Amino acid sequence: MSVCGIGAVVTEREGRPVITNVLTNSPAQQAGLIPYDEIVQIDDKKIDGLKLADVVKLIRGPAGTVVKILVVRAGQYPPESFEVKRAVVQLWTR
């Protein structure tokens, strides 16, 4: 299955969206995102109170477009901003 996105698995931990896996050679990996990055903002939109599915919808989009993701990385402050160019990403194969 493939989607247009950044190539990162996002799950909810303690009510907050967290990147739990970054696919090899994905746009997310190339931009520098890593597991355990906590997402706090997408394209200048604060995501407090959004459901995980809505956060994922904001991250996904047409291939070739850029999404700006603000994350809090464990042990680091202030939050760090990443610009990631969306691409068709293969999620898994049979």
N, C-alpha and C positions, 0 to 999 in steps of 0.2 A: 504494500500500500504506500502511496506517496501523497504528500500534501505540500502546499506552498507555505513555508515557514522558515524557521531559523535552525532547526535541527537540535532542539533541546527538549528534554522531557521535563514538564513542570507539574509538580504535585503540591498539595496543600499540607503544610506542617504548622501546627498550632495556629490555624486560621490564616496563615499567610502563604502566598505562592512562592515556592522555592524550586530552583532548578535542581533536579536530582540526577540528571544524566545529560551529557553533551555528546552528540554523535561525532564520530571521527570524521575529519575533513568537512564538517558542516560549517555553515556561515557563523553559527554561535561559537564554535571552537576557533575559527579564524579571527573572530572579533575579540576573543579573550575571555568569554564567559566560562565559568567553571561550576561544577557541582557545589551545592550549598549556597550559591548566590541567592539572596532573598530579593525578589522583585518588589520595588516600591512605587514605580511609576513607569508608564508606557506612553511615549509620544506626548510628554508634558501633561498627562492625565494621571492624577493620583488614583490608585486602585483600591484604596481602603473601602471595605464593604462589598466589593464585587465578588461574585461567585467565580470559582476556578474556571468554569467553562467560558465565562465572559472575558477573563484575563487572557485565555488562550486565543479567543477570537480576535482580541486586540493585537496579539503578537503575530498571528497568521495574516497573510494578505497576498496580493499579486506578486509573483516572482519579479525580481529586479527592483522592487520598491524598498525603501529603507525604513526600519523601525528603530526608534531610540528607546533604550531600556535602561532605567536607573536601578542599580542594585546596591544592597548592603552586603558587603563581604565580611565573613566572620573575622572579628578582631580588627576591622578597619573602619575608620570614619574619617571624612564624610562619605556619603554614598558615591559610587562611581558610575559614570554614564558610558554606555556602549552604543554605537550605531552599527546595526546589523542589516546587511542586504539580504532580503528574503530570496529563497530559491526553492525549486522543487526538491524535496527531501524524501528519500526512500526510508520509510519507517521500519519495514521488515520485509523479508522475502520468504517464500516457501521452498 
